[in-house]
Amino acid sequence: MIEPMEEPQQLFAIHFRSLWKARNEHQWNNKQEEVSQLIERAHIVLHEWSWARNSSHDYNDIPPGSLILCTKPPVGFLKCNVDFASS
């Protein structure tokens, strides 16, 4: 299903990204995915991206505990944030 925010260019780019990720998974981890998995992942990522860039979204529909805010470290300490993503 194509939502109004999803332009053909966005759909092309996100499907291409999903295809590239599947190619890398096959090349480097010997994992194969079904086409339906690639399409589903692409639409999930596009939906999340569209939601994140929408400035009018409601933060009340974020599950409790899933939003982690960065804080300044105490004086005299260094802080190193590390991100990790997996799909």
N, C-alpha and C positions, 0 to 999 in steps of 0.2 A: 504494500500500500504506500503510495507516494503522498506525503503531507504537503500542504501548500508551501512550506519553507524549503522543501527539498527541490532544488533546481537540478536540471539534468547534469550540469557540471559537477555539482556536489555528489550526485549519485555515481557519476563516472569515477571521480577521484576516490571516493570511499570504497567502491568495489575494486578499483585498481590496487588500493592499499591492502585490502583484504586478500586479494590474489597474491600480491607480493609477499605478505606475511605467510601465506600457505606455502608458497614456493620456498621461502627460507626454512620453514619448519621441515619441509620434505628434504631439502638440501642438507641441512645441518643436523637435524634431529631424527631423520628418517620417519617422520610422521606424515600421514596422508589424511586429508580432510575431504569430506563430501562437499559437492557444490552447494548444497543447501546450508551447510555450516558456514561457508564463506559468505553467502548472501545474508544469513541471519546475523553474523558478526558485523558485517558492514552496516546493516540497518540499526543495530544496537549502538554502534559507535557514532553513527550520524545523529541518532536521536539524542544521545548524551551530549554530543558536541553542540547541537542546536539548543538544547536546554541550557547548557552552561553559558552560551553567549547571549541568551535572552535575559536582559536586565530586569524584566518584570516578573521573573519566576518567584514562587512562594517558597521560602525556606522552611515553612512548616511541614512540607511533604518530604523532607529529608529524614530518613530513618534515624532515630536517636542513636548517638554514639558513632555515627558514620562521618560526621564532620569534625575534623581535627584542626584546631587553630594553632598557628605558630606563635610562640611566645619568646620574648627576649630572655637570654640567659642571665643568671645573677651576675653581679659585678665580679670580675676576676675569673670568669669562666668563658670558655669558647664553646660555640655550638655548631654542629655540622649536621644539616638536614640531608637525608638521603631518601630519594624516591625509588619506588619499585613498582612496576606494573607487569601484569601477566594476563594473558587472555587465551 
